Amino acid sequence: MIIAETTPTSLSGSPAFFPVSITKLVAMSVCTFGLYQVYWFYRNWHYVKHREHSRISPPWRSVLGVFFCYPLLHRIAATARENGVAAPPAIIAVAWIVTGLMSYLPEPYLLLSFGAVVFLVPVQRAANAINAGLAPAHDRNVGFSGWNIAALVFGGSLFALSAIGVLIGSQQR
């Protein structure tokens, strides 16, 4: 895997990485059964492509997040260090992958896979700090749109019912 040695910089006051509040990242990730994490990777790769003028494919890199999470997290950590922000450790990529793969465990242990988003929290904190320094006036993406609220209500209900079903089902065995 080749990682560009270019120094990411802000383009005309634009954030360097996808801005999103920690609350929104966690809530949307859980209530969409991890699909928001795919979106999170897509948006971050989109920012990287735009900033570095590279020919990468954000959709493929987000769908194949298991293979491309380390290069993204490495870019965020390198940019954090360059901007005097606490950089998340590289081991986070491994922890995110391993936790995500827990979905293949038997019930009820497969529920642990929903904790994968926890490993993206320090990465997003670093990205938000980078963005605040490079583009202080950017939209911090803290609010929930109508679609976000619909996903939270529908997905949250489905998640709760699924979790209850998994826990009850595993107790009956």
Residue frames as qw, qx, qy, qz and C-alpha x, y, z in Angstrom:
[[0.000, 0.888, 0.459, 0.000, 0.00, 0.00, 0.00],
 [0.427, 0.241, 0.000, 0.872, 1.44, 3.35, -0.98],
 [0.194, -0.835, -0.425, 0.291, 0.66, 6.30, 1.22],
 [0.364, 0.794, 0.081, 0.480, 1.17, 9.72, -0.28],
 [0.588, -0.241, -0.280, 0.720, 3.94, 11.72, 1.31],
 [0.066, 0.568, 0.195, 0.797, 2.21, 14.99, 0.57],
 [0.094, -0.182, -0.574, 0.793, 1.38, 17.34, 3.39],
 [0.024, -0.677, -0.698, -0.232, -2.39, 17.83, 3.54],
 [0.095, -0.120, -0.180, 0.972, -3.37, 21.44, 3.70],
 [0.279, 0.629, 0.593, -0.419, -6.66, 23.24, 3.82],
 [0.262, 0.303, 0.534, 0.745, -8.04, 24.55, 0.55],
 [0.128, -0.404, -0.177, -0.888, -9.52, 28.04, 0.91],
 [0.376, -0.255, 0.437, -0.776, -10.81, 27.52, 4.43],
 [0.830, -0.067, -0.393, -0.390, -12.25, 24.07, 3.78],
 [0.727, -0.505, 0.434, -0.170, -11.95, 21.43, 6.47],
 [0.093, 0.525, -0.826, -0.182, -9.22, 18.84, 5.91],
 [0.084, -0.068, -0.994, -0.006, -11.42, 15.90, 6.89],
 [0.366, -0.505, -0.638, -0.451, -15.11, 15.07, 7.24],
 [0.117, -0.238, 0.483, -0.835, -16.54, 17.16, 10.09],
 [0.630, -0.405, -0.547, -0.374, -19.10, 15.42, 12.29],
 [0.430, -0.600, 0.413, -0.533, -19.89, 15.58, 16.00],
 [0.048, 0.231, -0.954, 0.186, -18.95, 12.58, 18.11],
 [0.492, 0.194, 0.620, -0.580, -22.58, 12.19, 19.21],
 [0.694, 0.492, -0.092, -0.517, -23.79, 12.08, 15.63],
 [0.370, 0.473, -0.788, -0.134, -21.05, 9.65, 14.57],
 [0.101, -0.099, 0.939, -0.314, -21.86, 7.18, 17.35],
 [0.538, 0.309, 0.498, -0.606, -25.66, 7.47, 17.18],
 [0.656, 0.527, -0.233, -0.487, -25.82, 7.19, 13.40],
 [0.260, 0.416, -0.869, -0.070, -23.34, 4.29, 13.35],
 [0.227, 0.022, 0.903, -0.365, -25.31, 2.23, 15.85],
 [0.537, 0.429, 0.437, -0.580, -28.75, 3.05, 14.44],
 [0.642, 0.576, -0.296, -0.410, -27.72, 2.28, 10.85],
 [0.967, -0.106, 0.227, 0.055, -26.05, -1.01, 11.83],
 [0.624, -0.375, 0.384, 0.568, -22.64, 0.35, 10.82],
 [0.540, 0.616, 0.422, 0.389, -23.61, 1.79, 7.44],
 [0.032, -0.999, -0.002, -0.007, -22.85, 5.30, 8.66],
 [0.575, -0.583, 0.429, 0.380, -19.25, 4.18, 9.16],
 [0.618, 0.294, 0.541, 0.488, -19.08, 3.33, 5.45],
 [0.176, 0.914, 0.267, 0.250, -20.43, 6.83, 4.77],
 [0.413, -0.870, 0.169, 0.209, -17.87, 8.28, 7.22],
 [0.644, -0.231, 0.511, 0.520, -15.04, 6.58, 5.33],
 [0.471, 0.603, 0.491, 0.416, -16.48, 7.74, 2.01],
 [0.010, -0.987, -0.132, -0.094, -16.70, 11.38, 3.11],
 [0.505, -0.732, 0.320, 0.327, -13.19, 11.34, 4.56],
 [0.630, 0.020, 0.565, 0.532, -11.73, 9.79, 1.40],
 [0.325, 0.810, 0.397, 0.284, -13.64, 12.39, -0.62],
 [0.206, -0.969, 0.086, 0.105, -11.96, 15.17, 1.37],
 [0.614, -0.443, 0.492, 0.429, -8.56, 13.49, 0.91],
 [0.591, 0.389, 0.550, 0.444, -9.09, 13.14, -2.85],
 [0.159, 0.939, 0.242, 0.185, -10.11, 16.78, -3.18],
 [0.355, -0.897, 0.208, 0.161, -7.29, 18.10, -1.00],
 [0.564, -0.420, 0.590, 0.398, -4.52, 15.95, -2.50],
 [0.531, 0.599, -0.287, -0.526, -5.83, 16.07, -6.08],
 [0.263, -0.273, 0.919, 0.109, -5.40, 12.30, -6.21],
 [0.535, 0.107, -0.580, -0.605, -7.09, 9.73, -8.41],
 [0.074, 0.009, 0.940, -0.332, -8.31, 7.53, -5.56],
 [0.418, -0.342, -0.619, -0.571, -11.84, 6.17, -5.61],
 [0.279, -0.265, 0.525, -0.759, -13.66, 7.15, -2.39],
 [0.836, -0.083, -0.043, -0.541, -16.60, 4.76, -3.01],
 [0.852, 0.158, -0.494, 0.072, -14.32, 1.74, -3.35],
 [0.300, 0.332, -0.628, 0.637, -12.14, 2.78, -0.45],
 [0.463, -0.268, 0.365, -0.762, -15.18, 3.15, 1.77],
 [0.913, -0.014, -0.161, -0.375, -16.82, -0.15, 0.78],
 [0.859, 0.131, -0.405, 0.286, -13.49, -1.90, 1.25],
 [0.277, -0.866, 0.200, -0.366, -12.86, -0.09, 4.52],
 [0.902, -0.388, 0.154, 0.109, -11.16, -3.09, 6.08],
 [0.803, 0.189, 0.142, 0.547, -8.31, -2.69, 3.60],
 [0.315, 0.590, 0.077, 0.740, -8.20, 1.10, 3.45],
 [0.466, -0.853, -0.224, -0.071, -8.88, 2.12, 7.05],
 [0.706, -0.428, 0.021, 0.564, -5.21, 2.19, 8.02],
 [0.435, 0.268, 0.239, 0.826, -4.15, 4.53, 5.16],
 [0.159, -0.773, -0.302, -0.536, -6.94, 6.95, 6.10],
 [0.639, -0.750, -0.148, 0.080, -6.24, 6.82, 9.83],
 [0.705, -0.144, 0.084, 0.689, -2.52, 7.23, 9.08],
 [0.236, 0.525, 0.250, 0.779, -3.27, 10.40, 7.06],
 [0.393, -0.823, -0.235, -0.336, -5.41, 11.81, 9.86],
 [0.755, -0.562, -0.062, 0.331, -2.72, 11.01, 12.48],
 [0.604, 0.091, 0.148, 0.778, 0.05, 12.52, 10.33],
 [0.028, 0.666, 0.255, 0.700, -1.98, 15.67, 9.72],
 [0.578, -0.781, -0.226, -0.073, -2.77, 15.87, 13.43],
 [0.738, -0.364, 0.000, 0.568, 0.93, 15.73, 14.35],
 [0.421, 0.321, 0.233, 0.816, 1.75, 18.37, 11.71],
 [0.171, -0.673, -0.233, -0.681, -0.88, 20.68, 13.19],
 [0.017, 0.322, -0.611, 0.723, 0.00, 20.17, 16.86],
 [0.760, -0.229, -0.009, -0.608, -3.04, 18.01, 17.58],
 [0.514, -0.306, 0.783, -0.171, -2.92, 14.79, 19.61],
 [0.501, 0.303, -0.658, -0.474, -2.68, 12.01, 17.05],
 [0.902, -0.152, 0.200, -0.352, -4.67, 8.79, 17.46],
 [0.396, -0.451, 0.781, 0.175, -2.48, 5.66, 17.57],
 [0.401, 0.311, -0.685, -0.523, -2.20, 3.42, 14.51],
 [0.026, 0.038, 0.986, -0.162, -3.45, 0.40, 16.47],
 [0.465, 0.322, 0.357, -0.744, -6.94, 1.90, 16.19],
 [0.557, 0.345, -0.501, -0.565, -7.21, 0.52, 12.65],
 [0.325, 0.092, -0.941, 0.031, -6.61, -3.03, 13.90],
 [0.145, 0.192, 0.745, -0.623, -9.02, -2.57, 16.80],
 [0.524, 0.342, 0.020, -0.779, -11.72, -1.24, 14.44],
 [0.542, 0.261, -0.700, -0.385, -11.27, -4.20, 12.07],
 [0.211, 0.014, -0.945, 0.249, -11.25, -6.83, 14.84],
 [0.272, 0.250, 0.582, -0.724, -14.29, -5.35, 16.56],
 [0.567, 0.337, -0.210, -0.722, -16.18, -5.15, 13.26],
 [0.476, 0.203, -0.827, -0.218, -15.39, -8.80, 12.57],
 [0.157, -0.008, 0.836, -0.526, -17.06, -9.74, 15.85],
 [0.643, 0.189, 0.012, -0.742, -20.33, -9.68, 13.92],
 [0.671, 0.223, -0.664, -0.242, -19.41, -13.22, 12.87],
 [0.012, -0.178, 0.860, -0.478, -19.40, -14.44, 16.47],
 [0.283, -0.431, -0.844, -0.145, -22.34, -16.45, 17.79],
 [0.365, -0.700, -0.172, -0.589, -25.18, -14.75, 19.63],
 [0.021, 0.956, 0.279, -0.089, -25.08, -12.72, 21.88],
 [0.570, -0.460, 0.201, 0.651, -21.38, -11.91, 21.32],
 [0.428, 0.439, 0.468, 0.636, -22.04, -10.57, 17.83],
 [0.111, -0.943, -0.306, -0.070, -23.50, -7.46, 19.50],
 [0.556, -0.593, 0.120, 0.570, -19.92, -6.50, 20.42],
 [0.507, 0.270, 0.436, 0.692, -19.37, -5.55, 16.77],
 [0.010, 0.897, 0.352, 0.266, -21.49, -2.43, 17.33],
 [0.505, -0.787, 0.026, 0.354, -18.67, -1.17, 19.51],
 [0.693, 0.217, 0.259, 0.637, -16.41, -0.70, 16.47],
 [0.130, 0.860, 0.194, 0.454, -17.47, 2.93, 16.25],
 [0.568, -0.805, 0.000, 0.171, -15.82, 3.57, 19.63],
 [0.710, -0.211, 0.282, 0.610, -12.45, 3.23, 17.90],
 [0.363, 0.572, 0.347, 0.648, -13.36, 5.97, 15.42],
 [0.285, -0.918, -0.275, 0.031, -14.10, 8.46, 18.20],
 [0.492, -0.646, 0.164, 0.560, -10.46, 9.48, 18.89],
 [0.450, 0.159, 0.530, 0.701, -9.86, 9.68, 15.14],
 [0.050, 0.777, 0.487, 0.395, -12.86, 11.97, 14.71],
 [0.399, -0.859, -0.133, 0.292, -11.77, 14.07, 17.68],
 [0.505, -0.341, 0.347, 0.713, -8.41, 14.58, 15.97],
 [0.285, 0.425, 0.588, 0.627, -10.09, 15.35, 12.63],
 [0.133, -0.892, -0.416, -0.116, -12.39, 17.88, 14.31],
 [0.458, -0.746, 0.052, 0.481, -9.42, 19.56, 16.02],
 [0.464, -0.034, 0.487, 0.739, -7.52, 19.70, 12.71],
 [0.136, 0.649, 0.584, 0.468, -10.56, 21.18, 10.98],
 [0.275, -0.905, -0.289, 0.147, -11.04, 23.77, 13.73],
 [0.472, -0.577, 0.218, 0.630, -7.45, 24.93, 13.32],
 [0.347, 0.015, 0.591, 0.728, -7.38, 24.99, 9.51],
 [0.146, -0.402, -0.525, -0.736, -10.93, 26.19, 8.83],
 [0.004, -0.124, -0.656, 0.745, -12.39, 27.81, 11.96],
 [0.449, 0.212, 0.100, -0.862, -15.60, 28.87, 10.22],
 [0.305, 0.043, -0.859, -0.409, -16.49, 25.47, 8.70],
 [0.757, -0.270, -0.127, -0.582, -19.82, 23.73, 9.30],
 [0.176, -0.426, 0.835, -0.300, -19.17, 21.36, 12.20],
 [0.597, -0.042, -0.699, -0.391, -22.03, 19.02, 11.22],
 [0.049, -0.086, 0.798, -0.594, -23.48, 18.72, 14.71],
 [0.586, 0.130, 0.226, -0.767, -27.17, 18.81, 13.83],
 [0.375, 0.132, 0.915, 0.072, -29.42, 16.01, 12.70],
 [0.291, 0.084, -0.445, -0.843, -31.26, 16.34, 9.40],
 [0.774, 0.020, 0.110, -0.623, -34.72, 14.92, 8.82],
 [0.826, 0.263, -0.488, -0.103, -33.16, 11.85, 7.20],
 [0.253, 0.343, -0.760, 0.491, -30.82, 11.45, 10.17],
 [0.458, -0.150, 0.499, -0.720, -33.75, 11.59, 12.58],
 [0.870, 0.139, -0.145, -0.450, -35.69, 9.06, 10.50],
 [0.672, 0.318, -0.652, 0.145, -32.68, 6.73, 10.52],
 [0.006, -0.305, 0.708, -0.637, -32.31, 7.18, 14.28],
 [0.654, -0.058, 0.322, -0.682, -35.96, 6.43, 14.98],
 [0.904, 0.221, -0.204, -0.303, -36.35, 3.53, 12.55],
 [0.638, 0.394, -0.616, 0.241, -32.85, 2.10, 12.93],
 [0.117, -0.388, 0.653, -0.640, -32.76, 2.67, 16.68],
 [0.785, -0.078, 0.247, -0.563, -36.06, 0.80, 17.09],
 [0.899, 0.289, -0.312, -0.106, -34.83, -2.01, 14.86],
 [0.366, 0.474, -0.681, 0.422, -31.55, -2.15, 16.74],
 [0.400, -0.318, 0.566, -0.647, -33.30, -2.32, 20.12],
 [0.899, 0.056, 0.092, -0.425, -35.65, -5.07, 18.93],
 [0.781, 0.409, -0.466, 0.072, -32.77, -7.01, 17.37],
 [0.130, 0.470, -0.701, 0.520, -30.62, -6.72, 20.50],
 [0.626, -0.201, 0.454, -0.602, -33.52, -7.87, 22.68],
 [0.928, 0.213, -0.110, -0.283, -34.19, -10.76, 20.31],
 [0.602, 0.464, -0.604, 0.241, -30.55, -11.82, 20.31],
 [0.103, -0.405, 0.686, -0.596, -30.30, -11.63, 24.09],
 [0.761, -0.070, 0.335, -0.552, -33.56, -13.51, 24.69],
 [0.885, 0.336, -0.271, -0.173, -32.72, -16.08, 22.02],
 [0.448, 0.473, -0.689, 0.316, -29.30, -16.78, 23.50],
 [0.343, -0.326, 0.635, -0.610, -30.79, -17.30, 26.99],
 [0.863, 0.062, 0.145, -0.480, -33.24, -19.90, 25.71],
 [0.750, 0.418, -0.513, -0.029, -30.46, -22.14, 24.38]]
